[in-house]
Amino acid sequence: QCHFGPRCRFLHDVAEYLASKPADLGQRCVLFDTFGRCPYGVTCRFGRAHLGDSHQSLENAALVQQWDGKVLVRNGLSKELQQQLRKKKFSFQKAEEFLRGLRGGKGGRASTAETQGTEDDPKPGALQSSPGTEGTPSLPTLGPLTDEDITKLRPCEKKKLQIQGKLYLAPLTTCGNLPFRRICKRFGADVTCGEMAVCTNLLQGQSSEWALLKRHHTEDIFGVQLEGAFPDTMTKCAELLNRTIEVDFVDINVGCPIDLVYKK
């Protein structure tokens, strides 16, 4: 029973809905053939492939079990995270700490006059050759000794992006969506990047903007492109994405010709 009564504008009889529904576009439903079920049910334009005699949706138990538990698309926006962003309860501890230093607060960066010197002035702490007899060779400086080859990085630490010699699909606004990137991956693209996402919209928890960050499981090297005009929004957005989604790199849009972007 509908609680809206005669004011309701929707159909409640499945048979009446199917009678007024346009004809199907084909005999097979690609979602049903691939995953064993179709989430669109009676509204699917290929519904005859998976609707029973009583208009109920059928399922292929073998295919459903095969795909059960597999995450095909990652980087979704959960309701809990969306509520935290909209109510401004998400903690940006690292971003705020960095911004305080950027503004010259406690623990801020040294001034330019303190850090910059003339070309002739030796850098403090630099290794100088001790005065000696003529012909004595100076001690060569080779730099610090690192142990990157034997020490594994933690998940929170930066990883080196190895894309030398790989085919990189550039971020394409309104075109480089997830289905398009999947096709490009099938044709040999190695590195993919999402469409341009506006930082302020991401920080507000807009679902339409977070959809640009979605990543298919076939995208082994994936990045997102961010657009912003202020250090605080860009810094907070970087911390937000680093903590909530799986991404290999961030591409910053610094040359966008869109009026909405460059006039900021």
C-alpha angles and dihedrals in degrees: 000000000000116000092209094060117190091353091070114107096195133091119247099183112085093202091052090049093051090048091057095038117106117255118277119266095225148347098257131058112212092205093053092045092049106037103021095244140051118225092205095065114179092000092063114114087221093046098135088072093065109019121103130213092277092047092255121144115255126216135207101224095198094054093042090054091046093057096035112125096008116128109214098172121037136185096059124162112248121211091240093055091044091054091049091052095046093048091043093238097128111113116234096183099150094042094050091048091053093045091054089056091045091055091053098257128138110328091012127153120281118258121265092249091057097048101039121071137167120285091248095054114095116237114251112260094015117145109253126194111245116239112262144143120317114276096029107137117234120240109264118233114220100171133246124328112243131195098205091127094061103028119077118219121239118240090254093056126085119268125209114252109228105197101134110137094005127124110252121201106212119229108266118195114226089000111053096072124146098270090049092050091050090056091048090050089054089053094053110278112151103186122039133186131196127239122279111287122196112232096216091054092049091051089052092055097242110175094210091057094045089054087070089064096057115126128202118222091242092063100092095173109036134163138177129226118226130197122200142141104204134058094230096056094042093048094047092046091051091053091045094053093042090057102038112034139042109247132148100205143357121233113205116211105225102157108043115151094202111120092223090058109038096042089066 
